[in-house]
């Protein structure tokens, strides 16, 4: 902004250059964002056009979208699930909200406005969406995005032709639980439930936490009274419970989920594996012998989730009745063999240890939630052998079956995927986050070997120096 002094000279802000560069960057980012959303929408339309040739519908459309999203993910270096989500979202903006997209393109509103409009408009049926768009654009032009979220939600509710109760009944069918892995051995457990249920859950957890606090306070008062009557030396040596209310609520929730039972159990008295209250949680943990014995305190791995601390790993190890011994190649740091004290399917266990997750490029679905696929179909003569098997999640397993994506095993568990467009993607064997190698710290980079050590033994001959765990 320019200002005029009394003498008529024009002075510029000392930040004019930096702000000008920022404005130019905003222009470039806006142009790029608009072009990217339009391009993603066109990728989705292209997939639908190909799938709909000859009137094909249903599964073919989904498979074509999966296939093109996987190829686009290879170009972008991203997860194909995320790319397909971005394609769907771009098609929603461009095709379902054309007026909002045009207002964004002409910079009447911002990208943040677009997101809040689309989110608020999820409840609005298609027949009233054009009117909702125009009214929403007017609201967005009055203020920044974070301040128009509630007005837009209220607008969507007013314009919806269906009763709220009917819509809630449909929305409740989408209730779910999901996990978001975090840092430092922590994760977020997110449950999407009806509001009244969530409010009741929070209230009950709070009451439980308050009861613990009250009992804690009563115990402290009683201990203090006893100490005063009996004199010094008779105090309670038990460590006081200093948990906060948030910690108490979290601990109570974990205890209820892990050891409680539902109020109604339809399996009780049937031939089911057991009443719901008898079901116990399962976690697959990989831990080095040094960490297990306390020689070091490196992290262990909860397979498919993330790293966990050494104390928790040891506590879990003390509660288990079965062990799998996992042999790691000291040079490549990849699993080469596993055995077990129980007579179970060792091949399946070795595959789970080797693959860790779905072996489609970019997919991180844990192997314990995937299917074992014959790379060369068994019906076509493919052998049930470790070098013809790999874990694929249901999404990518079906995509391999019903689209033109092809996969070849190159040996040693290395896969090579070929897209319908002819591009190839190499999928190496995942390197375990936790690995014990004699003389090498567990955090050493792959390929590091102690001085004077011999090369790695063949895959079918595990090193004799490996520990028994």
Secondary structure, DSSP 8 states (H G I E B T S, - for coil): --EE-TTS-EE--TTHHHHHHHHHHHHHHHHHHHHHHHHHHHHHHHHHHHHTGGG--THHHHHHHHHHHHHHHHHHTS-HHHHHHHHHHHHIIIII-HHHHHHHHTTSS-HHHHHHHHHHGGGS-HHHHHHHHHHHHHHHTTS-HHHHHHHHHHHHHHH--S-HHHHHHHHHTT-EEEEEE-STT-EEEEEE--HHHHHHHHHHHHHHHHHHHHHHHHHHHHHHHHHHHH-TT-S--S------HHHHHHHHHHHHHHH---S--TTTTSSSSS-GGG------EE--HHHHHTS----EEETTTEEE-HHHHHHHHTT-S--EEEEE-TTT--EEEEEESS-S-HHHHHHHHHH-B--STT---BGGGSEEEESS-GGGT---SGGGEEEE-HHHHHHHHHSS-EEEEEETTEEEEE-TTS-EEEE-----SS--BTTB-TTS-TT---TT------TTS--TTS---
